[in-house]
Amino acid sequence: MKYIAAFREGDRISDIYLCKHRQQAVSKTGKTYENVTFQDKTGVIDGKIWDPGSSGIGEFDAMDYVHVTGDVTMFQGSPQLNVKRARRADEGEYLPADYLPCTDKDPQQMYRQLMEILGTVSNNYLQLLIRKYFDDESFARAFQQHSAAKTVHHGFVGGLLEHTLSVVRMCDYFSGCYTYLNRDLLLTAAAFHDVGKLKELSSFPENDYTDDGQLLGHIVMGCELVGYGCRSIKGFPKRLASELQHCILAHHGELEYGSPKKPALPEALALNLADNADAKLESMRELIEGAGENNGWLGYNKLFESNIRKSTEF
């Protein structure tokens, strides 16, 4: 099959993809069309069905595997699929593994590396909190398989673990450079900062926002989970619990980015910087690698507010 990451403007596509989204819309001129989103393990692409009533467009729904024929065009600097024909694929025509984007690293090895670093947390209460969750088999299994986002960064199987490990490593480095940081607090906050994503996003292949994800968000749900864990440990210091929860509440850094609080502790600031750095660098990697052999300018990107291209020796 031709993977989405290899799509280029002018390509004629005829293959099977997972439909993540299908919704009817109306143009400014009153013409009915449909917005669709297709996915495979290399990425997603938005599409348009400009003539949904034609005989070439069969019945299919979101989360169906769909045989699609269409043309790749460019819209606002991003590839888009102009769908000409579509039908629900029959079982046996596709391999589900081709449609789940996965980390290119070993999840079990990453989890061991994460636990090795967290094993150096010396505060007994924080270590008990870490073990309460990360030693639980069902939690560990879910944490290794979950994504860290619907689309923006680490939106793949194992993405939550890969992102968390990177943030923990960065925070460990920060604590060595800036010795006034409370290393135990910072590493624990880094480990739990995105744990609410387990409830915010559904599992693959959906990988979409749950009702609680829409209503509450991962920051609030992660803060609640940590608060519950702290209260379940006899004698857990109230001040330490509040500081840990503050780091989670403030890890997006700004109110307009979804944080209920701005960083008021050095550890909260360090966590925000590590989280933002890993998210942005991963987004840049996905953008650059998605460009394939295109070594020219890739067009304006809204996330980075800049025109982007590869560096010379990429």
GUGU-118923 format. One record per residue (C-alpha): x, y, z. Coordinates in steps of 0.2 Angstrom, whole numbers, plus 5000, padded with zeros to 4 digits. Example, Ala and Ser with C-alpha at 12.3 -4.5 7.8 and 13.67 -1.06 7.14 Angstrom:
residues 2
<pt c1="5062" c2="4978" c3="5039"/>
<pt c1="5068" c2="4995" c3="5036"/>
//
This chain:
residues 314
<pt c1="5000" c2="5000" c3="5000"/>
<pt c1="5005" c2="5018" c3="4998"/>
<pt c1="5007" c2="5026" c3="5015"/>
<pt c1="5000" c2="5043" c3="5019"/>
<pt c1="5018" c2="5049" c3="5024"/>
<pt c1="5023" c2="5046" c3="5006"/>
<pt c1="5008" c2="5056" c3="4998"/>
<pt c1="5014" c2="5070" c3="4987"/>
<pt c1="5004" c2="5084" c3="4977"/>
<pt c1="4998" c2="5077" c3="4961"/>
<pt c1="4997" c2="5058" c3="4967"/>
<pt c1="4982" c2="5048" c3="4962"/>
<pt c1="4978" c2="5036" c3="4977"/>
<pt c1="4968" c2="5020" c3="4977"/>
<pt c1="4971" c2="5010" c3="4992"/>
<pt c1="4963" c2="5006" c3="5009"/>
<pt c1="4964" c2="5018" c3="5024"/>
<pt c1="4956" c2="5019" c3="5041"/>
<pt c1="4942" c2="5033" c3="5042"/>
<pt c1="4944" c2="5043" c3="5058"/>
<pt c1="4931" c2="5056" c3="5054"/>
<pt c1="4916" c2="5059" c3="5042"/>
<pt c1="4905" c2="5074" c3="5043"/>
<pt c1="4893" c2="5083" c3="5032"/>
<pt c1="4896" c2="5101" c3="5029"/>
<pt c1="4889" c2="5116" c3="5018"/>
<pt c1="4900" c2="5127" c3="5007"/>
<pt c1="4897" c2="5146" c3="5006"/>
<pt c1="4887" c2="5143" c3="4990"/>
<pt c1="4876" c2="5131" c3="4999"/>
<pt c1="4883" c2="5116" c3="4991"/>
<pt c1="4884" c2="5100" c3="5002"/>
<pt c1="4900" c2="5091" c3="5004"/>
<pt c1="4909" c2="5080" c3="5017"/>
<pt c1="4925" c2="5082" c3="5028"/>
<pt c1="4934" c2="5066" c3="5030"/>
<pt c1="4950" c2="5061" c3="5039"/>
<pt c1="4960" c2="5045" c3="5035"/>
<pt c1="4974" c2="5037" c3="5044"/>
<pt c1="4987" c2="5024" c3="5042"/>
<pt c1="5002" c2="5020" c3="5053"/>
<pt c1="5012" c2="5034" c3="5046"/>
<pt c1="5000" c2="5048" c3="5049"/>
<pt c1="4983" c2="5056" c3="5045"/>
<pt c1="4976" c2="5066" c3="5030"/>
<pt c1="4961" c2="5077" c3="5029"/>
<pt c1="4950" c2="5074" c3="5014"/>
<pt c1="4935" c2="5082" c3="5005"/>
<pt c1="4921" c2="5073" c3="4996"/>
<pt c1="4914" c2="5086" c3="4985"/>
<pt c1="4900" c2="5075" c3="4977"/>
<pt c1="4894" c2="5064" c3="4992"/>
<pt c1="4878" c2="5059" c3="4982"/>
<pt c1="4888" c2="5051" c3="4967"/>
<pt c1="4887" c2="5033" c3="4964"/>
<pt c1="4905" c2="5031" c3="4967"/>
<pt c1="4903" c2="5036" c3="4986"/>
<pt c1="4897" c2="5021" c3="4995"/>
<pt c1="4891" c2="5019" c3="5013"/>
<pt c1="4905" c2="5020" c3="5027"/>
<pt c1="4907" c2="5027" c3="5044"/>
<pt c1="4920" c2="5033" c3="5055"/>
<pt c1="4931" c2="5019" c3="5061"/>
<pt c1="4928" c2="5009" c3="5045"/>
<pt c1="4942" c2="5003" c3="5034"/>
<pt c1="4938" c2="5012" c3="5017"/>
<pt c1="4945" c2="5009" c3="5000"/>
<pt c1="4948" c2="5026" c3="4993"/>
<pt c1="4952" c2="5033" c3="4976"/>
<pt c1="4957" c2="5051" c3="4975"/>
<pt c1="4969" c2="5065" c3="4971"/>
<pt c1="4982" c2="5073" c3="4983"/>
<pt c1="4981" c2="5092" c3="4982"/>
<pt c1="4988" c2="5105" c3="4993"/>
<pt c1="4978" c2="5117" c3="5005"/>
<pt c1="4986" c2="5130" c3="5016"/>
<pt c1="5003" c2="5121" c3="5015"/>
<pt c1="4996" c2="5104" c3="5019"/>
<pt c1="4991" c2="5089" c3="5008"/>
<pt c1="4973" c2="5085" c3="5006"/>
<pt c1="4964" c2="5071" c3="4998"/>
<pt c1="4951" c2="5075" c3="4985"/>
<pt c1="4940" c2="5059" c3="4986"/>
<pt c1="4933" c2="5053" c3="4970"/>
<pt c1="4927" c2="5035" c3="4975"/>
<pt c1="4925" c2="5027" c3="4992"/>
<pt c1="4918" c2="5011" c3="4999"/>
<pt c1="4919" c2="5001" c3="5015"/>
<pt c1="4933" c2="4988" c3="5013"/>
<pt c1="4929" c2="4970" c3="5016"/>
<pt c1="4937" c2="4960" c3="5031"/>
<pt c1="4952" c2="4952" c3="5024"/>
<pt c1="4957" c2="4966" c3="5012"/>
<pt c1="4968" c2="4975" c3="5025"/>
<pt c1="4979" c2="4972" c3="5040"/>
<pt c1="4975" c2="4982" c3="5055"/>
<pt c1="4993" c2="4984" c3="5060"/>
<pt c1="4996" c2="4995" c3="5044"/>
<pt c1="4984" c2="5008" c3="5052"/>
<pt c1="4991" c2="5010" c3="5069"/>
<pt c1="5005" c2="5023" c3="5071"/>
<pt c1="5018" c2="5016" c3="5083"/>
<pt c1="5033" c2="5022" c3="5092"/>
<pt c1="5049" c2="5016" c3="5083"/>
<pt c1="5056" c2="5012" c3="5100"/>
<pt c1="5054" c2="4997" c3="5111"/>
<pt c1="5040" c2="5001" c3="5124"/>
<pt c1="5046" c2="4988" c3="5137"/>
<pt c1="5064" c2="4994" c3="5136"/>
<pt c1="5058" c2="5012" c3="5138"/>
<pt c1="5047" c2="5008" c3="5153"/>
<pt c1="5062" c2="4999" c3="5161"/>
<pt c1="5072" c2="5015" c3="5158"/>
<pt c1="5059" c2="5026" c3="5165"/>
<pt c1="5058" c2="5015" c3="5181"/>
<pt c1="5076" c2="5015" c3="5183"/>
<pt c1="5076" c2="5034" c3="5184"/>
<pt c1="5061" c2="5035" c3="5195"/>
<pt c1="5069" c2="5022" c3="5206"/>
<pt c1="5082" c2="5035" c3="5211"/>
<pt c1="5068" c2="5046" c3="5219"/>
<pt c1="5073" c2="5046" c3="5238"/>
<pt c1="5058" c2="5053" c3="5246"/>
<pt c1="5049" c2="5038" c3="5253"/>
<pt c1="5031" c2="5046" c3="5251"/>
<pt c1="5035" c2="5050" c3="5233"/>
<pt c1="5042" c2="5033" c3="5230"/>
<pt c1="5027" c2="5025" c3="5237"/>
<pt c1="5016" c2="5036" c3="5225"/>
<pt c1="5026" c2="5031" c3="5210"/>
<pt c1="5025" c2="5012" c3="5215"/>
<pt c1="5007" c2="5013" c3="5218"/>
<pt c1="5004" c2="5017" c3="5200"/>
<pt c1="5019" c2="5012" c3="5189"/>
<pt c1="5021" c2="4995" c3="5197"/>
<pt c1="5002" c2="4991" c3="5194"/>
<pt c1="5002" c2="4979" c3="5179"/>
<pt c1="4986" c2="4986" c3="5171"/>
<pt c1="4992" c2="5004" c3="5173"/>
<pt c1="5009" c2="4999" c3="5165"/>
<pt c1="5001" c2="4990" c3="5151"/>
<pt c1="4990" c2="5005" c3="5147"/>
<pt c1="5004" c2="5018" c3="5149"/>
<pt c1="5015" c2="5009" c3="5137"/>
<pt c1="5001" c2="5008" c3="5123"/>
<pt c1="4993" c2="5025" c3="5125"/>
<pt c1="4996" c2="5040" c3="5114"/>
<pt c1="5001" c2="5057" c3="5121"/>
<pt c1="4989" c2="5067" c3="5109"/>
<pt c1="4976" c2="5066" c3="5096"/>
<pt c1="4987" c2="5074" c3="5082"/>
<pt c1="4999" c2="5087" c3="5088"/>
<pt c1="5014" c2="5077" c3="5095"/>
<pt c1="5017" c2="5059" c3="5100"/>
<pt c1="5000" c2="5054" c3="5093"/>
<pt c1="5004" c2="5036" c3="5091"/>
<pt c1="5005" c2="5020" c3="5101"/>
<pt c1="5018" c2="5022" c3="5114"/>
<pt c1="5018" c2="5040" c3="5112"/>
<pt c1="5013" c2="5044" c3="5130"/>
<pt c1="5028" c2="5033" c3="5137"/>
<pt c1="5040" c2="5040" c3="5124"/>
<pt c1="5036" c2="5058" c3="5129"/>
<pt c1="5036" c2="5055" c3="5147"/>
<pt c1="5053" c2="5047" c3="5147"/>
<pt c1="5060" c2="5061" c3="5137"/>
<pt c1="5053" c2="5074" c3="5149"/>
<pt c1="5059" c2="5064" c3="5164"/>
<pt c1="5076" c2="5063" c3="5157"/>
<pt c1="5076" c2="5082" c3="5153"/>
<pt c1="5070" c2="5086" c3="5171"/>
<pt c1="5084" c2="5074" c3="5178"/>
<pt c1="5097" c2="5085" c3="5168"/>
<pt c1="5089" c2="5101" c3="5174"/>
<pt c1="5091" c2="5095" c3="5192"/>
<pt c1="5109" c2="5092" c3="5190"/>
<pt c1="5112" c2="5109" c3="5182"/>
<pt c1="5102" c2="5119" c3="5194"/>
<pt c1="5105" c2="5111" c3="5211"/>
<pt c1="5092" c2="5121" c3="5220"/>
<pt c1="5078" c2="5111" c3="5211"/>
<pt c1="5070" c2="5098" c3="5222"/>
<pt c1="5075" c2="5083" c3="5211"/>
<pt c1="5062" c2="5071" c3="5219"/>
<pt c1="5048" c2="5083" c3="5217"/>
<pt c1="5053" c2="5087" c3="5199"/>
<pt c1="5055" c2="5069" c3="5193"/>
<pt c1="5039" c2="5063" c3="5201"/>
<pt c1="5029" c2="5078" c3="5193"/>
<pt c1="5037" c2="5074" c3="5176"/>
<pt c1="5032" c2="5055" c3="5178"/>
<pt c1="5014" c2="5060" c3="5182"/>
<pt c1="5012" c2="5076" c3="5172"/>
<pt c1="5002" c2="5068" c3="5157"/>
<pt c1="4995" c2="5054" c3="5166"/>
<pt c1="4977" c2="5061" c3="5163"/>
<pt c1="4979" c2="5057" c3="5145"/>
<pt c1="4975" c2="5039" c3="5149"/>
<pt c1="4957" c2="5046" c3="5153"/>
<pt c1="4957" c2="5061" c3="5141"/>
<pt c1="4960" c2="5050" c3="5125"/>
<pt c1="4952" c2="5034" c3="5120"/>
<pt c1="4963" c2="5019" c3="5115"/>
<pt c1="4968" c2="5015" c3="5097"/>
<pt c1="4961" c2="5014" c3="5084"/>
<pt c1="4949" c2="5028" c3="5090"/>
<pt c1="4962" c2="5039" c3="5099"/>
<pt c1="4949" c2="5053" c3="5101"/>
<pt c1="4943" c2="5063" c3="5115"/>
<pt c1="4932" c2="5055" c3="5128"/>
<pt c1="4918" c2="5064" c3="5136"/>
<pt c1="4928" c2="5067" c3="5152"/>
<pt c1="4942" c2="5073" c3="5140"/>
<pt c1="4931" c2="5086" c3="5133"/>
<pt c1="4923" c2="5091" c3="5149"/>
<pt c1="4938" c2="5091" c3="5161"/>
<pt c1="4955" c2="5088" c3="5151"/>
<pt c1="4970" c2="5078" c3="5156"/>
<pt c1="4977" c2="5092" c3="5167"/>
<pt c1="4963" c2="5091" c3="5179"/>
<pt c1="4961" c2="5073" c3="5178"/>
<pt c1="4979" c2="5070" c3="5181"/>
<pt c1="4979" c2="5081" c3="5196"/>
<pt c1="4964" c2="5072" c3="5203"/>
<pt c1="4973" c2="5055" c3="5201"/>
<pt c1="4988" c2="5061" c3="5210"/>
<pt c1="4978" c2="5069" c3="5224"/>
<pt c1="4969" c2="5053" c3="5226"/>
<pt c1="4985" c2="5043" c3="5227"/>
<pt c1="4993" c2="5055" c3="5239"/>
<pt c1="4978" c2="5054" c3="5251"/>
<pt c1="4978" c2="5035" c3="5250"/>
<pt c1="4996" c2="5034" c3="5257"/>
<pt c1="4996" c2="5036" c3="5276"/>
<pt c1="5005" c2="5052" c3="5282"/>
<pt c1="5008" c2="5059" c3="5265"/>
<pt c1="5013" c2="5077" c3="5268"/>
<pt c1="4999" c2="5089" c3="5263"/>
<pt c1="5012" c2="5103" c3="5258"/>
<pt c1="5021" c2="5090" c3="5247"/>
<pt c1="5005" c2="5084" c3="5239"/>
<pt c1="5000" c2="5102" c3="5235"/>
<pt c1="5017" c2="5106" c3="5227"/>
<pt c1="5016" c2="5090" c3="5216"/>
<pt c1="4998" c2="5094" c3="5211"/>
<pt c1="5003" c2="5112" c3="5207"/>
<pt c1="5017" c2="5106" c3="5195"/>
<pt c1="5004" c2="5096" c3="5186"/>
<pt c1="4991" c2="5110" c3="5185"/>
<pt c1="5005" c2="5122" c3="5179"/>
<pt c1="5014" c2="5111" c3="5166"/>
<pt c1="5007" c2="5120" c3="5151"/>
<pt c1="5014" c2="5136" c3="5157"/>
<pt c1="5001" c2="5149" c3="5152"/>
<pt c1="4982" c2="5150" c3="5156"/>
<pt c1="4979" c2="5152" c3="5137"/>
<pt c1="4987" c2="5135" c3="5134"/>
<pt c1="4976" c2="5126" c3="5146"/>
<pt c1="4985" c2="5127" c3="5163"/>
<pt c1="4973" c2="5132" c3="5177"/>
<pt c1="4989" c2="5139" c3="5186"/>
<pt c1="5005" c2="5147" c3="5180"/>
<pt c1="5021" c2="5140" c3="5187"/>
<pt c1="5024" c2="5147" c3="5205"/>
<pt c1="5037" c2="5134" c3="5210"/>
<pt c1="5055" c2="5132" c3="5202"/>
<pt c1="5050" c2="5114" c3="5199"/>
<pt c1="5034" c2="5118" c3="5190"/>
<pt c1="5044" c2="5130" c3="5178"/>
<pt c1="5057" c2="5117" c3="5174"/>
<pt c1="5043" c2="5104" c3="5170"/>
<pt c1="5034" c2="5117" c3="5159"/>
<pt c1="5051" c2="5120" c3="5149"/>
<pt c1="5054" c2="5101" c3="5148"/>
<pt c1="5037" c2="5097" c3="5142"/>
<pt c1="5036" c2="5111" c3="5129"/>
<pt c1="5054" c2="5107" c3="5122"/>
<pt c1="5050" c2="5089" c3="5119"/>
<pt c1="5033" c2="5092" c3="5112"/>
<pt c1="5040" c2="5106" c3="5100"/>
<pt c1="5055" c2="5095" c3="5095"/>
<pt c1="5044" c2="5080" c3="5092"/>
<pt c1="5032" c2="5091" c3="5081"/>
<pt c1="5046" c2="5097" c3="5071"/>
<pt c1="5053" c2="5079" c3="5068"/>
<pt c1="5036" c2="5073" c3="5062"/>
<pt c1="5034" c2="5088" c3="5051"/>
<pt c1="5052" c2="5086" c3="5043"/>
<pt c1="5051" c2="5068" c3="5041"/>
<pt c1="5034" c2="5069" c3="5034"/>
<pt c1="5041" c2="5080" c3="5020"/>
<pt c1="5050" c2="5065" c3="5013"/>
<pt c1="5063" c2="5070" c3="4999"/>
<pt c1="5057" c2="5088" c3="4999"/>
<pt c1="5072" c2="5098" c3="5004"/>
<pt c1="5064" c2="5115" c3="5000"/>
<pt c1="5053" c2="5126" c3="5011"/>
<pt c1="5038" c2="5117" c3="5017"/>
<pt c1="5027" c2="5132" c3="5019"/>
<pt c1="5020" c2="5142" c3="5034"/>
<pt c1="5016" c2="5131" c3="5049"/>
<pt c1="5004" c2="5138" c3="5062"/>
<pt c1="5011" c2="5129" c3="5077"/>
<pt c1="5029" c2="5137" c3="5074"/>
<pt c1="5022" c2="5153" c3="5066"/>
<pt c1="5036" c2="5151" c3="5053"/>
<pt c1="5040" c2="5144" c3="5036"/>
<pt c1="5050" c2="5128" c3="5039"/>
<pt c1="5063" c2="5118" c3="5030"/>
<pt c1="5076" c2="5104" c3="5034"/>
<pt c1="5093" c2="5109" c3="5039"/>
<pt c1="5107" c2="5106" c3="5026"/>
<pt c1="5113" c2="5089" c3="5034"/>
<pt c1="5096" c2="5082" c3="5039"/>
//
